Structures are given as C-alpha cells and as structure tokens.
Amino acid sequence: MTSAEEAWQAMKSAEDAYYRARMAFVAAGPEAVLREQLGGARGRATALRVLADLLPDHTVNLCPEVFEVAVSSERDLALARQVISRVEPARLSRVLPPVVRRFLADEQRDSWQYRRAAELLDLLGQTELLSELVEKANHSKDHGIRDVGRDFGAA
C-alpha cells in the first residue's frame, strides 16, 4: 500500500468516526452546545463546520449567533456566511429582522461590522434589511459607517 493509499484510509476512517459522532451529537440535541461554542473563539470554527453539515433548521435556530460571527469574526466570517447562506431566503426573511434590528440598535458597532453586515445582507438577497442598515448608516455620526451607507445605498 502506498503512502497516499494509507493516508486515504486514515482520512476515510476519521470521516466515518466523525459521521458517527455527529449522528450521536444531533440525537442528543446539539443547539445549546453549538450556541455556547459559537460565542467563544476556541470552538467557533468547529461549531460552524458542524452546522455546515447539519440541516439548515439548526442554523435558523442559531441565526443570531451565526449572524454575530459573520459580522464580528474576521477569522470565521467566510464560514459563517457559507452556513447562513444555506438557509432559504424566505426563512431568513422571517428570522433575520429582529437580529438585524438588534445589531442596528447597538451603538457600539463599528464601521468594520457595518460593512460585514451589509455584505452579508447583500449576499443573502435581504434587500429590505440592507435598506434599513443603509438608512441607519447614512445617519451615523461615524464617517466610516456613513461610507458603508454610501457604498451600499444603490444596492
């Protein structure tokens, strides 16, 4: 057996073990653990990879946490965007409004987070929510946030 074949067998065994562990995790009710892991840096990437493998229903239930990662974590935002974009737009239209409005109500948000939120809403095709974000950004005292409003205003 070549080293590539041995490595293949090792990867296949690891994937089989992962599949069994994931099934047990889902059967045990994963959302409380995923919510906790999404809130901290150590387990966040693993939690996102698990969510990418689960049905989008789990992402819907964890939408506030996944959104927060997608707008706040430079390291994990691409994976968070991938996870949330698996949810059907109609479902997102029902669960995202309160999440985005909480984001907009938080005066501690900075221009980097506003830009990430605008990018995400644009990616998800959530034009009404993007319009709300643009409107709020356009009236900000922060020049960088106003730039986000200008950049996404024609979207």
Beta strands, then each sheet from edge to edge (+ up, - down):
end
